[in-house]
């Protein structure tokens, strides 16, 4: 700024600097740091699963062997002439041995890392089989199921038996979440993308009107051994196994609370057109 002899302002000099490149560099730095954080979190998760796998492979076998021997001995006792209290104790013992066996099998499943060939199958068939397997539980609990499968084939490359296991686990999880509710709803939805979509995938949603997911647990529920159930009611491996299977099929899974007051588990799988 300059002044005239009379003291007034004669000229103003404005200096400007283009900071576009600096802003762009700052944004790139922020994005790079975010990517590094995501990569770090992913590596930690992989290491956690690897550690669980190493532990499970050894422990499960060691548990199953004596458990099977105990189970067979208890079965022999059932043929004996026992008093009613003794028979009741025997029943409790058999149930707990079965629970030990289930936990061991879940551990083995979580450590299984031997991929088998994927074949083209209809996702509708997998959902139907899963619902048939859970039919008795659904009827016993008086659960209202809402499922309207699309008329056309939903082609997905999959290991069918393992994908059925995912469906069964998600339905079982929903059944347990609505225990104690007067009106019990299980909603299974399949959404196909538009034919013009560049990223051809299918969304499978299993929803319930249970108690929902506690704040902060939406990501943790897929971690091994994490459970929101009461002690002795779950191993915390079901959803972890589901996530592993879905990822091996090139898909993703996440959970969120829904408008019914319960939880929705959203699975996205790539479609396969041979």
LUMLUM-804367 format. One record per residue (C-alpha): residue in one letter; x, y, z. Coordinates in steps of 0.2 Angstrom, whole numbers, plus 5000, padded with zeros to 4 digits. Last residue first. Layout:
<atoms>
AXYZ/...
</atoms>
This chain:
<atoms>
X489446574913/X488546714922/X489046724940/X488346854952/X489546924965/X488946914983/X488347044995/X487646985012/X486747105023/X486247055041/X484847155048/X484547175066/X482947215077/X481847365081/X480747335065/X481547485057/X483247405056/X484847395065/X486447355055/X487547215051/X488947185038/X489347045025/X490547045010/X490746934995/X492146854985/X491646684989/X493146665002/X492446825010/X490746745012/X491546595021/X492546695032/X491146805037/X490046655041/X491346585052/X491546745062/X489646745063/X489546575071/X491146585082/X490546675097/X490346515107/X488546535112/X487246515126/X488446475140/X488646655146/X487246755140/X487346815122/X488246965116/X489646865108/X491446885103/X492346725102/X493046765084/X492646945078/X491046965067/X490047035082/X491447175084/X490947275069/X489147305074/X489547305093/X489747495095/X487947525100/X487047365104/X486347265090/X484447245088/X483247175101/X482347065090/X481247105075/X482247005063/X483147025046/X484146915034/X484647015019/X485446945003/X486047064991/X486647014973/X488047074963/X488447134945/X489547284946/X489247374930/X487347374932/X486347374916/X485347224921/X484847314937/X485347244953/X484447094961/X483847104979/X483446954989/X482546975006/X482246855021/X481146925035/X481046835051/X479646905062/X479146855080/X477646935088/X477646895107/X479546915109/X480446805121/X481646735109/X481846865095/X483746865094/X483846675095/X482846655080/X483846785071/X485546695075/X484746535069/X484246615052/X486046685050/X486846525055/X485746425043/X486046535029/X487946535031/X487946345033/X487046335016/X488446435009/X489646305016/X488646155008/X488546254991/X490346294988/X489946444977/X489846524961/X488246624961/X486746614948/X485146684955/X483846604944/X482246694940/X480546694949/X481246804964/X481046724981/X479646794992/X480146765010/X479246825026/X479346695040/X478246715055/X479046625070/X478046515081/X479646455091/X479246275088/X478846305070/X480446405066/X481546275076/X480746135066/X480946225049/X482846265052/X483446135040/X482046185027/X482446365028/X484246335024/X483846225010/X482646355003/X484046485005/X485246374995/X484046344981/X483746524979/X485546554978/X485546454962/X487246364959/X488846384949/X490246284956/X491646334967/X493146214969/X493646174987/X494646294998/X495646215012/X495746345026/X494746265040/X495146355056/X493446425060/X492646255055/X493746165067/X493346285081/X491446265077/X491646075078/X492446095095/X491046205101/X489746085095/X490645935103/X490746025120/X488846065118/X488545885115/X489445835130/X488445965140/X486745885133/X487345715138/X487845765156/X486145845158/X485245685152/X486245585164/X485845695178/X483945675174/X484245485173/X485045485190/X483645585197/X482345455190/X483245305196/X484245205183/X483945035176/X485345035163/X485145065144/X485545255147/X487145205154/X487745135138/X487445305130/X488445395144/X489945285139/X489745335121/X489745515126/X491245505137/X492245425123/X491745555110/X492245695123/X493945615125/X494345625107/X493445785103/X494445895115/X496145855109/X495545875091/X494746045095/X496346105104/X497546075090/X496646155075/X495846285086/X497446365092/X498246385075/X496546445067/X496346575081/X498046645078/X497746655060/X496046745063/X496946865074/X498346895061/X497046925048/X496147055059/X497847145063/X498247145044/X496547225040/X496747355054/X498447405047/X497747405029/X496347515034/X497547635044/X498647645029/X497247685017/X496647825029/X498447895029/X498547885010/X496847985009/X497448115021/X499048135011/X498148144995/X497048285002/X498548385009/X499348364991/X497748434983/X497748574995/X499548614992/X499248604973/X497848724974/X498748854985/X498948984972/X499649134980/X499049314980/X499849484983/X498849634982/X499749804980/X498649954984/X498950134977/X498850314981/X498150314999/X498050485005/X499450575015/X499550735004/X501150674997/X500250514991/X500350355001/X500750174995/X500050005000/
</atoms>
